Amino acid sequence: MPRSKGRTGRPYLRLRDTLRKSPGGRVCWICGEEIDMAAPPRTPRSWSLDHVVPLDKGGAETDPANARAAHYGCNSSRGSRMATRSKTTTSRRW
Ligand SMILES: [Zn+2]
């Protein structure tokens, strides 16, 4: 199975690591609050990498200029809001 795409690539992991260690990498760019680096992964207050320009909008996954630190909760709520919005477009077939 080719795994050229996805979030396990080495450049992505390096970028993630660099961002975590950078001075600005501890503040959520969405809500502006500090991120608890000790929070368990995939919990609302935990650290996650967010993309300024979403990948499905052509944003570069491994470009440091497109990467920002965000709470996992802020990151996923931002994403789901966009997803529900595109879903509510006329999908009635009957
Ligand atoms: Zn936040």
PDB file of the backbone (N, CA, C, O) and the ligand in Angstrom, with CONECT records:
HET     ZN  A 101       1
ATOM      1  N   MET A   1       0.832  -1.213   0.000  1.00  0.00           N
ATOM      2  CA  MET A   1       0.000   0.000   0.000  1.00  0.00           C
ATOM      3  C   MET A   1       0.864   1.260   0.000  1.00  0.00           C
ATOM      4  O   MET A   1       1.644   1.485   0.925  1.00  0.00           O
ATOM      5  N   PRO A   2       0.723   2.065  -1.023  1.00  0.00           N
ATOM      6  CA  PRO A   2       1.485   3.330  -1.031  1.00  0.00           C
ATOM      7  C   PRO A   2       0.923   4.315  -0.017  1.00  0.00           C
ATOM      8  O   PRO A   2      -0.290   4.490   0.096  1.00  0.00           O
ATOM      9  N   ARG A   3       1.829   4.953   0.718  1.00  0.00           N
ATOM     10  CA  ARG A   3       1.370   5.907   1.726  1.00  0.00           C
ATOM     11  C   ARG A   3       2.009   7.272   1.486  1.00  0.00           C
ATOM     12  O   ARG A   3       2.569   7.881   2.397  1.00  0.00           O
ATOM     13  N   SER A   4       1.915   7.738   0.248  1.00  0.00           N
ATOM     14  CA  SER A   4       2.532   9.015  -0.074  1.00  0.00           C
ATOM     15  C   SER A   4       1.754  10.174   0.533  1.00  0.00           C
ATOM     16  O   SER A   4       2.326  11.214   0.861  1.00  0.00           O
ATOM     17  N   LYS A   5       0.444   9.986   0.679  1.00  0.00           N
ATOM     18  CA  LYS A   5      -0.362  11.062   1.260  1.00  0.00           C
ATOM     19  C   LYS A   5      -0.759  10.704   2.683  1.00  0.00           C
ATOM     20  O   LYS A   5      -0.608   9.564   3.120  1.00  0.00           O
ATOM     21  N   GLY A   6      -1.271  11.705   3.399  1.00  0.00           N
ATOM     22  CA  GLY A   6      -1.677  11.452   4.767  1.00  0.00           C
ATOM     23  C   GLY A   6      -0.800  12.199   5.750  1.00  0.00           C
ATOM     24  O   GLY A   6       0.108  12.928   5.350  1.00  0.00           O
ATOM     25  N   ARG A   7      -1.060  12.026   7.011  1.00  0.00           N
ATOM     26  CA  ARG A   7      -0.396  12.835   8.017  1.00  0.00           C
ATOM     27  C   ARG A   7       0.709  12.084   8.744  1.00  0.00           C
ATOM     28  O   ARG A   7       1.019  12.379   9.898  1.00  0.00           O
ATOM     29  N   THR A   8       1.292  11.124   8.070  1.00  0.00           N
ATOM     30  CA  THR A   8       2.345  10.383   8.747  1.00  0.00           C
ATOM     31  C   THR A   8       3.695  10.616   8.083  1.00  0.00           C
ATOM     32  O   THR A   8       4.700  10.029   8.483  1.00  0.00           O
ATOM     33  N   GLY A   9       3.714  11.480   7.062  1.00  0.00           N
ATOM     34  CA  GLY A   9       4.961  11.746   6.351  1.00  0.00           C
ATOM     35  C   GLY A   9       5.999  12.403   7.241  1.00  0.00           C
ATOM     36  O   GLY A   9       5.660  13.085   8.209  1.00  0.00           O
ATOM     37  N   ARG A  10       7.259  12.195   6.909  1.00  0.00           N
ATOM     38  CA  ARG A  10       8.332  12.721   7.737  1.00  0.00           C
ATOM     39  C   ARG A  10       8.380  14.248   7.750  1.00  0.00           C
ATOM     40  O   ARG A  10       8.581  14.833   8.814  1.00  0.00           O
ATOM     41  N   PRO A  11       8.204  14.914   6.607  1.00  0.00           N
ATOM     42  CA  PRO A  11       8.206  16.393   6.647  1.00  0.00           C
ATOM     43  C   PRO A  11       7.120  16.941   7.561  1.00  0.00           C
ATOM     44  O   PRO A  11       7.330  17.931   8.262  1.00  0.00           O
ATOM     45  N   TYR A  12       5.974  16.302   7.552  1.00  0.00           N
ATOM     46  CA  TYR A  12       4.867  16.749   8.402  1.00  0.00           C
ATOM     47  C   TYR A  12       5.211  16.578   9.872  1.00  0.00           C
ATOM     48  O   TYR A  12       4.958  17.474  10.677  1.00  0.00           O
ATOM     49  N   LEU A  13       5.781  15.446  10.226  1.00  0.00           N
ATOM     50  CA  LEU A  13       6.134  15.189  11.615  1.00  0.00           C
ATOM     51  C   LEU A  13       7.233  16.144  12.088  1.00  0.00           C
ATOM     52  O   LEU A  13       7.236  16.582  13.238  1.00  0.00           O
ATOM     53  N   ARG A  14       8.158  16.458  11.193  1.00  0.00           N
ATOM     54  CA  ARG A  14       9.223  17.398  11.542  1.00  0.00           C
ATOM     55  C   ARG A  14       8.655  18.785  11.788  1.00  0.00           C
ATOM     56  O   ARG A  14       9.030  19.460  12.747  1.00  0.00           O
ATOM     57  N   LEU A  15       7.747  19.204  10.915  1.00  0.00           N
ATOM     58  CA  LEU A  15       7.108  20.507  11.043  1.00  0.00           C
ATOM     59  C   LEU A  15       6.340  20.581  12.371  1.00  0.00           C
ATOM     60  O   LEU A  15       6.398  21.582  13.086  1.00  0.00           O
ATOM     61  N   ARG A  16       5.630  19.510  12.675  1.00  0.00           N
ATOM     62  CA  ARG A  16       4.855  19.420  13.904  1.00  0.00           C
ATOM     63  C   ARG A  16       5.763  19.584  15.131  1.00  0.00           C
ATOM     64  O   ARG A  16       5.449  20.315  16.071  1.00  0.00           O
ATOM     65  N   ASP A  17       6.879  18.889  15.085  1.00  0.00           N
ATOM     66  CA  ASP A  17       7.825  18.921  16.187  1.00  0.00           C
ATOM     67  C   ASP A  17       8.427  20.312  16.357  1.00  0.00           C
ATOM     68  O   ASP A  17       8.557  20.814  17.474  1.00  0.00           O
ATOM     69  N   THR A  18       8.794  20.931  15.224  1.00  0.00           N
ATOM     70  CA  THR A  18       9.375  22.277  15.248  1.00  0.00           C
ATOM     71  C   THR A  18       8.382  23.279  15.806  1.00  0.00           C
ATOM     72  O   THR A  18       8.732  24.132  16.622  1.00  0.00           O
ATOM     73  N   LEU A  19       7.136  23.167  15.357  1.00  0.00           N
ATOM     74  CA  LEU A  19       6.104  24.099  15.801  1.00  0.00           C
ATOM     75  C   LEU A  19       5.843  23.969  17.299  1.00  0.00           C
ATOM     76  O   LEU A  19       5.684  24.971  17.995  1.00  0.00           O
ATOM     77  N   ARG A  20       5.800  22.759  17.782  1.00  0.00           N
ATOM     78  CA  ARG A  20       5.577  22.511  19.213  1.00  0.00           C
ATOM     79  C   ARG A  20       6.632  23.179  20.077  1.00  0.00           C
ATOM     80  O   ARG A  20       6.347  23.655  21.176  1.00  0.00           O
ATOM     81  N   LYS A  21       7.876  23.207  19.554  1.00  0.00           N
ATOM     82  CA  LYS A  21       8.995  23.730  20.342  1.00  0.00           C
ATOM     83  C   LYS A  21       9.192  25.225  20.153  1.00  0.00           C
ATOM     84  O   LYS A  21       9.941  25.850  20.905  1.00  0.00           O
ATOM     85  N   SER A  22       8.528  25.807  19.158  1.00  0.00           N
ATOM     86  CA  SER A  22       8.703  27.236  18.908  1.00  0.00           C
ATOM     87  C   SER A  22       7.942  28.051  19.949  1.00  0.00           C
ATOM     88  O   SER A  22       6.961  27.572  20.519  1.00  0.00           O
ATOM     89  N   PRO A  23       8.400  29.309  20.203  1.00  0.00           N
ATOM     90  CA  PRO A  23       7.760  30.160  21.219  1.00  0.00           C
ATOM     91  C   PRO A  23       6.269  30.376  20.960  1.00  0.00           C
ATOM     92  O   PRO A  23       5.470  30.435  21.895  1.00  0.00           O
ATOM     93  N   GLY A  24       5.900  30.495  19.677  1.00  0.00           N
ATOM     94  CA  GLY A  24       4.502  30.735  19.347  1.00  0.00           C
ATOM     95  C   GLY A  24       3.684  29.459  19.299  1.00  0.00           C
ATOM     96  O   GLY A  24       2.472  29.499  19.085  1.00  0.00           O
ATOM     97  N   GLY A  25       4.336  28.346  19.494  1.00  0.00           N
ATOM     98  CA  GLY A  25       3.666  27.061  19.358  1.00  0.00           C
ATOM     99  C   GLY A  25       2.876  26.630  20.569  1.00  0.00           C
ATOM    100  O   GLY A  25       2.319  25.533  20.594  1.00  0.00           O
ATOM    101  N   ARG A  26       2.822  27.497  21.590  1.00  0.00           N
ATOM    102  CA  ARG A  26       2.099  27.131  22.802  1.00  0.00           C
ATOM    103  C   ARG A  26       0.812  27.926  22.974  1.00  0.00           C
ATOM    104  O   ARG A  26       0.089  27.771  23.958  1.00  0.00           O
ATOM    105  N   VAL A  27       0.547  28.777  21.995  1.00  0.00           N
ATOM    106  CA  VAL A  27      -0.666  29.595  22.054  1.00  0.00           C
ATOM    107  C   VAL A  27      -1.584  29.234  20.891  1.00  0.00           C
ATOM    108  O   VAL A  27      -1.146  29.155  19.743  1.00  0.00           O
ATOM    109  N   CYS A  28      -2.854  29.018  21.196  1.00  0.00           N
ATOM    110  CA  CYS A  28      -3.832  28.655  20.176  1.00  0.00           C
ATOM    111  C   CYS A  28      -4.125  29.865  19.289  1.00  0.00           C
ATOM    112  O   CYS A  28      -4.497  30.927  19.788  1.00  0.00           O
ATOM    113  N   TRP A  29      -3.960  29.708  18.003  1.00  0.00           N
ATOM    114  CA  TRP A  29      -4.162  30.863  17.091  1.00  0.00           C
ATOM    115  C   TRP A  29      -5.635  31.131  16.859  1.00  0.00           C
ATOM    116  O   TRP A  29      -5.989  32.176  16.313  1.00  0.00           O
ATOM    117  N   ILE A  30      -6.499  30.220  17.259  1.00  0.00           N
ATOM    118  CA  ILE A  30      -7.934  30.416  17.058  1.00  0.00           C
ATOM    119  C   ILE A  30      -8.562  31.182  18.225  1.00  0.00           C
ATOM    120  O   ILE A  30      -9.305  32.139  18.007  1.00  0.00           O
ATOM    121  N   CYS A  31      -8.271  30.770  19.455  1.00  0.00           N
ATOM    122  CA  CYS A  31      -8.890  31.442  20.606  1.00  0.00           C
ATOM    123  C   CYS A  31      -7.893  32.314  21.372  1.00  0.00           C
ATOM    124  O   CYS A  31      -8.300  33.102  22.226  1.00  0.00           O
ATOM    125  N   GLY A  32      -6.602  32.187  21.082  1.00  0.00           N
ATOM    126  CA  GLY A  32      -5.609  33.041  21.700  1.00  0.00           C
ATOM    127  C   GLY A  32      -5.182  32.629  23.093  1.00  0.00           C
ATOM    128  O   GLY A  32      -4.419  33.343  23.745  1.00  0.00           O
ATOM    129  N   GLU A  33      -5.662  31.490  23.557  1.00  0.00           N
ATOM    130  CA  GLU A  33      -5.285  31.029  24.889  1.00  0.00           C
ATOM    131  C   GLU A  33      -4.125  30.048  24.832  1.00  0.00           C
ATOM    132  O   GLU A  33      -3.852  29.426  23.806  1.00  0.00           O
ATOM    133  N   GLU A  34      -3.451  29.935  25.975  1.00  0.00           N
ATOM    134  CA  GLU A  34      -2.313  29.039  26.038  1.00  0.00           C
ATOM    135  C   GLU A  34      -2.766  27.579  25.981  1.00  0.00           C
ATOM    136  O   GLU A  34      -3.835  27.225  26.479  1.00  0.00           O
ATOM    137  N   ILE A  35      -1.928  26.738  25.362  1.00  0.00           N
ATOM    138  CA  ILE A  35      -2.271  25.331  25.224  1.00  0.00           C
ATOM    139  C   ILE A  35      -1.536  24.523  26.281  1.00  0.00           C
ATOM    140  O   ILE A  35      -0.338  24.711  26.496  1.00  0.00           O
ATOM    141  N   ASP A  36      -2.246  23.638  26.927  1.00  0.00           N
ATOM    142  CA  ASP A  36      -1.658  22.770  27.934  1.00  0.00           C
ATOM    143  C   ASP A  36      -0.919  21.627  27.243  1.00  0.00           C
ATOM    144  O   ASP A  36      -1.528  20.697  26.715  1.00  0.00           O
ATOM    145  N   MET A  37       0.421  21.724  27.262  1.00  0.00           N
ATOM    146  CA  MET A  37       1.227  20.745  26.535  1.00  0.00           C
ATOM    147  C   MET A  37       1.155  19.360  27.181  1.00  0.00           C
ATOM    148  O   MET A  37       1.521  18.364  26.557  1.00  0.00           O
ATOM    149  N   ALA A  38       0.689  19.298  28.416  1.00  0.00           N
ATOM    150  CA  ALA A  38       0.618  18.018  29.116  1.00  0.00           C
ATOM    151  C   ALA A  38      -0.747  17.356  28.970  1.00  0.00           C
ATOM    152  O   ALA A  38      -0.964  16.255  29.475  1.00  0.00           O
ATOM    153  N   ALA A  39      -1.667  18.026  28.279  1.00  0.00           N
ATOM    154  CA  ALA A  39      -3.004  17.459  28.110  1.00  0.00           C
ATOM    155  C   ALA A  39      -2.933  16.198  27.246  1.00  0.00           C
ATOM    156  O   ALA A  39      -2.163  16.150  26.287  1.00  0.00           O
ATOM    157  N   PRO A  40      -3.724  15.187  27.575  1.00  0.00           N
ATOM    158  CA  PRO A  40      -3.717  13.956  26.777  1.00  0.00           C
ATOM    159  C   PRO A  40      -4.132  14.247  25.339  1.00  0.00           C
ATOM    160  O   PRO A  40      -5.013  15.072  25.099  1.00  0.00           O
ATOM    161  N   PRO A  41      -3.498  13.568  24.382  1.00  0.00           N
ATOM    162  CA  PRO A  41      -3.820  13.794  22.966  1.00  0.00           C
ATOM    163  C   PRO A  41      -5.296  13.574  22.672  1.00  0.00           C
ATOM    164  O   PRO A  41      -5.952  12.748  23.308  1.00  0.00           O
ATOM    165  N   ARG A  42      -5.808  14.320  21.705  1.00  0.00           N
ATOM    166  CA  ARG A  42      -7.192  14.208  21.238  1.00  0.00           C
ATOM    167  C   ARG A  42      -8.218  14.567  22.296  1.00  0.00           C
ATOM    168  O   ARG A  42      -9.354  14.094  22.257  1.00  0.00           O
ATOM    169  N   THR A  43      -7.819  15.401  23.237  1.00  0.00           N
ATOM    170  CA  THR A  43      -8.790  15.993  24.159  1.00  0.00           C
ATOM    171  C   THR A  43      -8.914  17.466  23.776  1.00  0.00           C
ATOM    172  O   THR A  43      -7.988  18.019  23.182  1.00  0.00           O
ATOM    173  N   PRO A  44     -10.042  18.119  24.102  1.00  0.00           N
ATOM    174  CA  PRO A  44     -10.288  19.492  23.624  1.00  0.00           C
ATOM    175  C   PRO A  44      -9.190  20.490  23.964  1.00  0.00           C
ATOM    176  O   PRO A  44      -8.977  21.432  23.201  1.00  0.00           O
ATOM    177  N   ARG A  45      -8.477  20.321  25.089  1.00  0.00           N
ATOM    178  CA  ARG A  45      -7.467  21.299  25.478  1.00  0.00           C
ATOM    179  C   ARG A  45      -6.070  20.903  25.034  1.00  0.00           C
ATOM    180  O   ARG A  45      -5.106  21.601  25.346  1.00  0.00           O
ATOM    181  N   SER A  46      -5.943  19.812  24.322  1.00  0.00           N
ATOM    182  CA  SER A  46      -4.610  19.347  23.944  1.00  0.00           C
ATOM    183  C   SER A  46      -4.088  20.058  22.707  1.00  0.00           C
ATOM    184  O   SER A  46      -4.833  20.747  22.009  1.00  0.00           O
ATOM    185  N   TRP A  47      -2.807  19.883  22.445  1.00  0.00           N
ATOM    186  CA  TRP A  47      -2.122  20.559  21.339  1.00  0.00           C
ATOM    187  C   TRP A  47      -2.429  19.881  20.010  1.00  0.00           C
ATOM    188  O   TRP A  47      -2.477  18.654  19.934  1.00  0.00           O
ATOM    189  N   SER A  48      -2.634  20.663  18.982  1.00  0.00           N
ATOM    190  CA  SER A  48      -2.759  20.086  17.643  1.00  0.00           C
ATOM    191  C   SER A  48      -2.250  21.074  16.612  1.00  0.00           C
ATOM    192  O   SER A  48      -2.159  22.273  16.875  1.00  0.00           O
ATOM    193  N   LEU A  49      -1.924  20.569  15.450  1.00  0.00           N
ATOM    194  CA  LEU A  49      -1.455  21.432  14.367  1.00  0.00           C
ATOM    195  C   LEU A  49      -2.641  21.772  13.476  1.00  0.00           C
ATOM    196  O   LEU A  49      -3.353  20.888  12.999  1.00  0.00           O
ATOM    197  N   ASP A  50      -2.837  23.058  13.262  1.00  0.00           N
ATOM    198  CA  ASP A  50      -3.921  23.480  12.378  1.00  0.00           C
ATOM    199  C   ASP A  50      -3.324  24.147  11.143  1.00  0.00           C
ATOM    200  O   ASP A  50      -2.199  24.645  11.183  1.00  0.00           O
ATOM    201  N   HIS A  51      -4.075  24.156  10.058  1.00  0.00           N
ATOM    202  CA  HIS A  51      -3.604  24.789   8.833  1.00  0.00           C
ATOM    203  C   HIS A  51      -4.417  26.046   8.549  1.00  0.00           C
ATOM    204  O   HIS A  51      -5.648  26.017   8.562  1.00  0.00           O
ATOM    205  N   VAL A  52      -3.720  27.149   8.292  1.00  0.00           N
ATOM    206  CA  VAL A  52      -4.383  28.425   8.016  1.00  0.00           C
ATOM    207  C   VAL A  52      -5.269  28.284   6.784  1.00  0.00           C
ATOM    208  O   VAL A  52      -6.445  28.646   6.808  1.00  0.00           O
ATOM    209  N   VAL A  53      -4.698  27.759   5.719  1.00  0.00           N
ATOM    210  CA  VAL A  53      -5.480  27.417   4.535  1.00  0.00           C
ATOM    211  C   VAL A  53      -5.711  25.915   4.573  1.00  0.00           C
ATOM    212  O   VAL A  53      -4.759  25.141   4.470  1.00  0.00           O
ATOM    213  N   PRO A  54      -6.987  25.483   4.721  1.00  0.00           N
ATOM    214  CA  PRO A  54      -7.268  24.044   4.810  1.00  0.00           C
ATOM    215  C   PRO A  54      -6.682  23.279   3.627  1.00  0.00           C
ATOM    216  O   PRO A  54      -6.577  23.796   2.514  1.00  0.00           O
ATOM    217  N   LEU A  55      -6.305  22.040   3.901  1.00  0.00           N
ATOM    218  CA  LEU A  55      -5.662  21.239   2.853  1.00  0.00           C
ATOM    219  C   LEU A  55      -6.581  21.036   1.657  1.00  0.00           C
ATOM    220  O   LEU A  55      -6.124  20.999   0.515  1.00  0.00           O
ATOM    221  N   ASP A  56      -7.882  20.903   1.923  1.00  0.00           N
ATOM    222  CA  ASP A  56      -8.797  20.700   0.794  1.00  0.00           C
ATOM    223  C   ASP A  56      -9.058  21.988   0.016  1.00  0.00           C
ATOM    224  O   ASP A  56      -9.725  21.978  -1.019  1.00  0.00           O
ATOM    225  N   LYS A  57      -8.518  23.105   0.533  1.00  0.00           N
ATOM    226  CA  LYS A  57      -8.611  24.368  -0.201  1.00  0.00           C
ATOM    227  C   LYS A  57      -7.291  24.694  -0.874  1.00  0.00           C
ATOM    228  O   LYS A  57      -7.088  25.804  -1.366  1.00  0.00           O
ATOM    229  N   GLY A  58      -6.400  23.719  -0.892  1.00  0.00           N
ATOM    230  CA  GLY A  58      -5.138  23.899  -1.574  1.00  0.00           C
ATOM    231  C   GLY A  58      -3.988  24.328  -0.677  1.00  0.00           C
ATOM    232  O   GLY A  58      -2.911  24.667  -1.166  1.00  0.00           O
ATOM    233  N   GLY A  59      -4.209  24.314   0.636  1.00  0.00           N
ATOM    234  CA  GLY A  59      -3.162  24.687   1.576  1.00  0.00           C
ATOM    235  C   GLY A  59      -2.050  23.654   1.609  1.00  0.00           C
ATOM    236  O   GLY A  59      -2.282  22.460   1.420  1.00  0.00           O
ATOM    237  N   ALA A  60      -0.832  24.137   1.853  1.00  0.00           N
ATOM    238  CA  ALA A  60       0.309  23.235   1.891  1.00  0.00           C
ATOM    239  C   ALA A  60       0.417  22.583   3.261  1.00  0.00           C
ATOM    240  O   ALA A  60       0.453  23.264   4.285  1.00  0.00           O
ATOM    241  N   GLU A  61       0.467  21.255   3.268  1.00  0.00           N
ATOM    242  CA  GLU A  61       0.467  20.526   4.538  1.00  0.00           C
ATOM    243  C   GLU A  61       1.767  20.712   5.314  1.00  0.00           C
ATOM    244  O   GLU A  61       1.758  20.771   6.544  1.00  0.00           O
ATOM    245  N   THR A  62       2.877  20.803   4.600  1.00  0.00           N
ATOM    246  CA  THR A  62       4.162  20.835   5.290  1.00  0.00           C
ATOM    247  C   THR A  62       4.849  22.199   5.216  1.00  0.00           C
ATOM    248  O   THR A  62       6.040  22.311   5.506  1.00  0.00           O
ATOM    249  N   ASP A  63       4.102  23.233   4.828  1.00  0.00           N
ATOM    250  CA  ASP A  63       4.664  24.572   4.772  1.00  0.00           C
ATOM    251  C   ASP A  63       4.524  25.247   6.136  1.00  0.00           C
ATOM    252  O   ASP A  63       3.406  25.430   6.619  1.00  0.00           O
ATOM    253  N   PRO A  64       5.646  25.620   6.766  1.00  0.00           N
ATOM    254  CA  PRO A  64       5.581  26.256   8.095  1.00  0.00           C
ATOM    255  C   PRO A  64       4.711  27.506   8.098  1.00  0.00           C
ATOM    256  O   PRO A  64       4.098  27.828   9.116  1.00  0.00           O
ATOM    257  N   ALA A  65       4.647  28.216   6.971  1.00  0.00           N
ATOM    258  CA  ALA A  65       3.847  29.431   6.881  1.00  0.00           C
ATOM    259  C   ALA A  65       2.354  29.135   6.946  1.00  0.00           C
ATOM    260  O   ALA A  65       1.553  30.028   7.224  1.00  0.00           O
ATOM    261  N   ASN A  66       1.987  27.905   6.695  1.00  0.00           N
ATOM    262  CA  ASN A  66       0.570  27.520   6.706  1.00  0.00           C
ATOM    263  C   ASN A  66       0.199  26.775   7.983  1.00  0.00           C
ATOM    264  O   ASN A  66      -0.947  26.356   8.148  1.00  0.00           O
ATOM    265  N   ALA A  67       1.149  26.611   8.876  1.00  0.00           N
ATOM    266  CA  ALA A  67       0.907  25.820  10.085  1.00  0.00           C
ATOM    267  C   ALA A  67       0.793  26.709  11.318  1.00  0.00           C
ATOM    268  O   ALA A  67       1.599  27.618  11.517  1.00  0.00           O
ATOM    269  N   ARG A  68      -0.211  26.439  12.140  1.00  0.00           N
ATOM    270  CA  ARG A  68      -0.382  27.162  13.391  1.00  0.00           C
ATOM    271  C   ARG A  68      -0.742  26.171  14.493  1.00  0.00           C
ATOM    272  O   ARG A  68      -1.360  25.136  14.247  1.00  0.00           O
ATOM    273  N   ALA A  69      -0.344  26.513  15.698  1.00  0.00           N
ATOM    274  CA  ALA A  69      -0.720  25.682  16.833  1.00  0.00           C
ATOM    275  C   ALA A  69      -2.142  26.024  17.253  1.00  0.00           C
ATOM    276  O   ALA A  69      -2.530  27.193  17.254  1.00  0.00           O
ATOM    277  N   ALA A  70      -2.912  25.014  17.608  1.00  0.00           N
ATOM    278  CA  ALA A  70      -4.286  25.246  18.043  1.00  0.00           C
ATOM    279  C   ALA A  70      -4.705  24.163  19.024  1.00  0.00           C
ATOM    280  O   ALA A  70      -4.165  23.057  19.012  1.00  0.00           O
ATOM    281  N   HIS A  71      -5.684  24.494  19.885  1.00  0.00           N
ATOM    282  CA  HIS A  71      -6.283  23.468  20.721  1.00  0.00           C
ATOM    283  C   HIS A  71      -6.923  22.416  19.817  1.00  0.00           C
ATOM    284  O   HIS A  71      -7.447  22.738  18.751  1.00  0.00           O
ATOM    285  N   TYR A  72      -6.877  21.197  20.241  1.00  0.00           N
ATOM    286  CA  TYR A  72      -7.534  20.148  19.472  1.00  0.00           C
ATOM    287  C   TYR A  72      -9.022  20.450  19.329  1.00  0.00           C
ATOM    288  O   TYR A  72      -9.615  20.211  18.277  1.00  0.00           O
ATOM    289  N   GLY A  73      -9.618  20.975  20.391  1.00  0.00           N
ATOM    290  CA  GLY A  73     -11.042  21.306  20.358  1.00  0.00           C
ATOM    291  C   GLY A  73     -11.359  22.450  19.411  1.00  0.00           C
ATOM    292  O   GLY A  73     -12.327  22.383  18.654  1.00  0.00           O
ATOM    293  N   CYS A  74     -10.537  23.513  19.450  1.00  0.00           N
ATOM    294  CA  CYS A  74     -10.750  24.654  18.555  1.00  0.00           C
ATOM    295  C   CYS A  74     -10.562  24.224  17.107  1.00  0.00           C
ATOM    296  O   CYS A  74     -11.338  24.603  16.230  1.00  0.00           O
ATOM    297  N   ASN A  75      -9.545  23.445  16.873  1.00  0.00           N
ATOM    298  CA  ASN A  75      -9.222  22.959  15.542  1.00  0.00           C
ATOM    299  C   ASN A  75     -10.377  22.153  14.957  1.00  0.00           C
ATOM    300  O   ASN A  75     -10.802  22.393  13.827  1.00  0.00           O
ATOM    301  N   SER A  76     -10.883  21.194  15.734  1.00  0.00           N
ATOM    302  CA  SER A  76     -11.928  20.324  15.187  1.00  0.00           C
ATOM    303  C   SER A  76     -13.273  21.035  15.084  1.00  0.00           C
ATOM    304  O   SER A  76     -14.068  20.711  14.202  1.00  0.00           O
ATOM    305  N   SER A  77     -13.547  22.002  15.970  1.00  0.00           N
ATOM    306  CA  SER A  77     -14.829  22.709  15.865  1.00  0.00           C
ATOM    307  C   SER A  77     -14.836  23.620  14.643  1.00  0.00           C
ATOM    308  O   SER A  77     -15.870  23.813  14.003  1.00  0.00           O
ATOM    309  N   ARG A  78     -13.676  24.174  14.329  1.00  0.00           N
ATOM    310  CA  ARG A  78     -13.542  24.999  13.142  1.00  0.00           C
ATOM    311  C   ARG A  78     -13.783  24.147  11.900  1.00  0.00           C
ATOM    312  O   ARG A  78     -14.478  24.565  10.973  1.00  0.00           O
ATOM    313  N   GLY A  79     -13.203  22.952  11.892  1.00  0.00           N
ATOM    314  CA  GLY A  79     -13.335  22.074  10.741  1.00  0.00           C
ATOM    315  C   GLY A  79     -14.751  21.568  10.551  1.00  0.00           C
ATOM    316  O   GLY A  79     -15.256  21.519   9.430  1.00  0.00           O
ATOM    317  N   SER A  80     -15.398  21.186  11.664  1.00  0.00           N
ATOM    318  CA  SER A  80     -16.735  20.615  11.539  1.00  0.00           C
ATOM    319  C   SER A  80     -17.750  21.672  11.134  1.00  0.00           C
ATOM    320  O   SER A  80     -18.738  21.370  10.465  1.00  0.00           O
ATOM    321  N   ARG A  81     -17.505  22.918  11.544  1.00  0.00           N
ATOM    322  CA  ARG A  81     -18.417  23.989  11.163  1.00  0.00           C
ATOM    323  C   ARG A  81     -18.410  24.154   9.638  1.00  0.00           C
ATOM    324  O   ARG A  81     -19.453  24.358   9.015  1.00  0.00           O
ATOM    325  N   MET A  82     -17.218  24.063   9.058  1.00  0.00           N
ATOM    326  CA  MET A  82     -17.100  24.163   7.613  1.00  0.00           C
ATOM    327  C   MET A  82     -17.764  22.971   6.932  1.00  0.00           C
ATOM    328  O   MET A  82     -18.388  23.103   5.879  1.00  0.00           O
ATOM    329  N   ALA A  83     -17.617  21.819   7.551  1.00  0.00           N
ATOM    330  CA  ALA A  83     -18.153  20.600   6.953  1.00  0.00           C
ATOM    331  C   ALA A  83     -19.677  20.626   6.948  1.00  0.00           C
ATOM    332  O   ALA A  83     -20.306  20.263   5.954  1.00  0.00           O
ATOM    333  N   THR A  84     -20.280  21.064   8.078  1.00  0.00           N
ATOM    334  CA  THR A  84     -21.739  21.088   8.143  1.00  0.00           C
ATOM    335  C   THR A  84     -22.296  22.142   7.193  1.00  0.00           C
ATOM    336  O   THR A  84     -23.397  22.005   6.659  1.00  0.00           O
ATOM    337  N   ARG A  85     -21.507  23.199   6.995  1.00  0.00           N
ATOM    338  CA  ARG A  85     -21.969  24.270   6.124  1.00  0.00           C
ATOM    339  C   ARG A  85     -22.090  23.785   4.672  1.00  0.00           C
ATOM    340  O   ARG A  85     -23.055  24.098   3.974  1.00  0.00           O
ATOM    341  N   SER A  86     -21.094  23.022   4.243  1.00  0.00           N
ATOM    342  CA  SER A  86     -21.125  22.548   2.863  1.00  0.00           C
ATOM    343  C   SER A  86     -22.168  21.450   2.688  1.00  0.00           C
ATOM    344  O   SER A  86     -22.623  21.183   1.575  1.00  0.00           O
ATOM    345  N   LYS A  87     -22.542  20.818   3.800  1.00  0.00           N
ATOM    346  CA  LYS A  87     -23.528  19.750   3.725  1.00  0.00           C
ATOM    347  C   LYS A  87     -24.947  20.286   3.550  1.00  0.00           C
ATOM    348  O   LYS A  87     -25.815  19.621   2.985  1.00  0.00           O
ATOM    349  N   THR A  88     -25.163  21.519   4.052  1.00  0.00           N
ATOM    350  CA  THR A  88     -26.514  22.060   4.028  1.00  0.00           C
ATOM    351  C   THR A  88     -26.881  22.652   2.669  1.00  0.00           C
ATOM    352  O   THR A  88     -27.975  23.192   2.507  1.00  0.00           O
ATOM    353  N   THR A  89     -25.994  22.559   1.707  1.00  0.00           N
ATOM    354  CA  THR A  89     -26.346  23.014   0.365  1.00  0.00           C
ATOM    355  C   THR A  89     -27.329  22.021  -0.244  1.00  0.00           C
ATOM    356  O   THR A  89     -27.278  20.825   0.042  1.00  0.00           O
ATOM    357  N   THR A  90     -28.200  22.519  -1.063  1.00  0.00           N
ATOM    358  CA  THR A  90     -29.322  21.752  -1.598  1.00  0.00           C
ATOM    359  C   THR A  90     -28.984  20.318  -1.996  1.00  0.00           C
ATOM    360  O   THR A  90     -28.460  20.056  -3.079  1.00  0.00           O
ATOM    361  N   SER A  91     -29.298  19.408  -1.092  1.00  0.00           N
ATOM    362  CA  SER A  91     -29.038  18.003  -1.392  1.00  0.00           C
ATOM    363  C   SER A  91     -30.362  17.220  -1.441  1.00  0.00           C
ATOM    364  O   SER A  91     -30.400  15.996  -1.317  1.00  0.00           O
ATOM    365  N   ARG A  92     -31.427  17.983  -1.625  1.00  0.00           N
ATOM    366  CA  ARG A  92     -32.747  17.322  -1.686  1.00  0.00           C
ATOM    367  C   ARG A  92     -32.973  16.727  -3.064  1.00  0.00           C
ATOM    368  O   ARG A  92     -32.814  17.388  -4.090  1.00  0.00           O
ATOM    369  N   ARG A  93     -33.335  15.508  -3.053  1.00  0.00           N
ATOM    370  CA  ARG A  93     -33.534  14.832  -4.341  1.00  0.00           C
ATOM    371  C   ARG A  93     -34.979  14.495  -4.576  1.00  0.00           C
ATOM    372  O   ARG A  93     -35.377  14.114  -5.677  1.00  0.00           O
ATOM    373  N   TRP A  94     -35.769  14.640  -3.520  1.00  0.00           N
ATOM    374  CA  TRP A  94     -37.191  14.377  -3.725  1.00  0.00           C
ATOM    375  C   TRP A  94     -37.914  15.638  -3.499  1.00  0.00           C
ATOM    376  O   TRP A  94     -39.139  15.675  -3.613  1.00  0.00           O
TER     377      TRP A  94
HETATM  378 ZN    ZN A 101      -8.093  27.414  21.391  1.00  0.00          ZN2+
END
